[in-house]
Amino acid sequence: MLDYLEITIRLLVAMSLGGLIGLEREYQNQPAGLRTHIILVVGSALTMILAIQLPYTLPGEATGDIMRLGAGVITGIGFLGGGAILRFGANVKGLTTATSLWTMAIVGLAVGAGLYFPAVLTSVILLLVLVVLSLVEDRWIQPFIVLNISLLAKDHKGILDKIKKTVAKYSSGNEHTNFRVEKNMKKNELAIDISLRTRQSNVLELLIKDLAHIDGVQSFEIN
């Protein structure tokens, strides 16, 4: 049975570890930041403390596998992870935060069980992954840029092929380019929606210049 001092220590350790990761997520301006991570890890730790304490507090009444409460936390964390994942057109953000929430929920369970070393080590590893690898990616790995283009053009012969060839110059491959074309027969116009993924950092300025030089292109918008 745990005494009050041990319970206090475990909850404070959980708060500290949750704050460590939450602070980094807050700095990255993620929807699940400092407070969310602290509340999550403290709640997970309390869940494990309850699982340990209940057989002593309610002898003969609290029976069964104490790990069921912990398993409930791991499966139930999905609603928070889902809330952290946001989709902006072809961009998906929040996957890293969702996985950090899931991992920190397990860290909270470990702290609640008194397993301080694996809990602290996991938190340190997670922090290194979030901070150090982020710096490595920014410096050495050119990220994908996703551009959504809405274009209006006259339905001239061959204009669609010209637009596709222009866009293809900046695409990372055919599988990274999507076209949707709607014809307006009355106005003899094409409404074209293009989704383009590329690793070229200067693509926006060059693409605007090339599209503007295509005869028949009336207007376009790039997000």
Secondary structure, DSSP 8 states (H G I E B T S, - for coil): ---HHHHHHHHHHHHHHHHHHHHHHHHTT-SS-HHHHHHHHHHHHHHHHHHHHHHHHSTTTS-S-THHHHHHHHHHTHHHHHHH-EEETTEEE-HHHHHHHHHHHHHHHHHHTT-HHHHHHHHHHHHHHHHHHHHHHHHHS---EEEEEEEEEE--TTHHHHHHHHHHTT-S-GGGEEEEEEEETTTTEEEEEEEEEE--TTHHHHHHHHHHTSTTEEEEEE-
